[in-house]
Amino acid sequence: MTNWALVLVPFLVLPIVLLFRFIGCGIDAVGTAVPPTGSTPPPTGSTPPPTGSTPPPTGSKPPGYRNYIMGEPNNPGTVKHSGVIPNKMDVVGYWRLIEPAGAPIAKDEKGFQDGQYVEGQAIPLEAPTAATPGSEAAAGNFVAGQNGLILSEPSALCRYFNGGYVRVPFKAGLYTDEFTVEAWVEPHPLKKDYEYTLFDAGGRYPIGSAATAPHGFRIYENRNGCWQMRGAGTGELFLNPPLVPRPGKTHLALTYGKDPDGVKRLRIYLDGKEAASVGWNSYSKPDGAPLFIGVANTTPVPTDPVQLRTPALMRIQEVVLHKKALSKEEIENHVDINRV
């Protein structure tokens, strides 16, 4: 007698096996897709660059540094953010500080207001106290002919600021309600409890018919070796200021402008990366006061004789003052063009 169960079972099992096979392929197709031929998956742990920040091709040359800052046409080269086009009209003043020894004038590339190299006033040592940071002694001069800080332009030599300083006389339009100030610097070795001033403008004085009030700002390395800023009449503005990068050259930019939420905000960028920010709505332009580069003038009234303190004691080059808060992409481009 034929055992029909043995004959029929294989035919009943076969559809079930095929059904599970197709379900398995469907899962496999979703969960373990194979990259197309010729593609290479990113290495484990890699993060794709954000949109708009593709680095320049390997081996590409940067545009000329000065011409890029000034938005000059016919300046070939590649930048990190190729869609960001510099606008010469955003530059208030641009002092490269590459003049030879003995030159009296720090040329403004914009042609708005030249600076003056000032030497001859030694700065005495002031030891630090618990309440007051110290001020190092300085000869009151420059050491010119130092290796420049712009890699693509090695012939542009800079200066070591040894108590000598640049004074940019006030001119209407020098200071704006929003601004960016930037520079390349090579700081001295860390020495805690002393301050070193990069930019200073303002004091406590009347403007026009207004009552006496504090105006301006000071940007400096504080006693803890951090970049910091004071507004006239205020204490240190940044709660968590960034350390000054050492050793070697570094790019510092400080921006001040209104955020989308309406708050005016200060930002510090180091080598193109935002390092600190703080809201600050009480800035008063230091109209009537000169801009000092490389030293602090502690005289409250700009027309009085200078009282110098906290010399920079560092190399300084490519100081640019803009009339707006530059974007992160604009600042990154200013860092990116300093390459060979």
BELVEN-V284802 format. One record per backbone hydrogen bond with DSSP energy under -0.5 kcal/mol. CO is the residue of the C=O (numbers start at 1). NH is the residue of the N-H. If there is no record, write none. Layout:
CO_NH, CO_NH
This chain:
2_4, 3_6, 3_7, 4_8, 5_9, 6_10, 7_11, 8_12, 9_13, 10_14, 11_15, 12_16, 13_17, 14_18, 15_19, 16_20, 17_21, 18_22, 19_23, 20_24, 21_25, 22_26, 23_27, 24_28, 25_29, 26_30, 27_31, 28_32, 36_39, 43_46, 50_53, 57_60, 61_78, 64_68, 65_69, 66_70, 67_72, 68_71, 80_82, 81_84, 83_85, 84_86, 86_88, 87_90, 88_91, 90_323, 93_321, 94_96, 94_109, 95_319, 96_318, 100_103, 104_117, 105_107, 106_115, 107_96, 107_109, 108_111, 115_106, 116_118, 116_167, 118_165, 120_122, 122_124, 123_138, 126_135, 132_129, 134_195, 135_126, 138_123, 140_120, 141_162, 141_164, 142_144, 143_160, 146_158, 149_151, 150_153, 153_156, 154_148, 155_157, 158_146, 159_161, 159_316, 160_143, 160_162, 161_313, 161_314, 162_140, 162_141, 164_163, 165_118, 166_168, 166_293, 167_116, 167_169, 168_291, 171_174, 179_256, 180_322, 181_254, 182_320, 183_252, 184_317, 185_250, 186_315, 191_194, 193_134, 196_221, 198_294, 199_219, 200_292, 201_217, 203_215, 205_213, 206_208, 207_210, 213_205, 215_203, 216_232, 217_201, 218_230, 219_198, 219_199, 220_222, 220_228, 221_196, 222_225, 223_193, 225_244, 226_222, 228_220, 229_237, 230_218, 231_234, 235_231, 238_241, 242_227, 243_245, 248_187, 250_185, 250_252, 251_271, 252_183, 253_269, 254_181, 255_267, 256_179, 257_265, 259_262, 263_259, 264_280, 265_257, 266_278, 267_255, 268_275, 268_276, 269_253, 269_271, 270_273, 273_270, 276_268, 278_266, 284_216, 285_287, 286_289, 290_202, 290_292, 291_168, 292_200, 292_294, 293_166, 294_312, 296_298, 296_309, 300_204, 300_302, 301_304, 307_298, 309_296, 310_197, 314_161, 315_186, 316_159, 317_184, 318_320, 319_95, 320_182, 320_322, 321_92, 321_93, 322_180, 324_326, 327_331, 328_332, 329_333, 330_334, 331_335, 332_336, 333_337, 335_338, 337_339
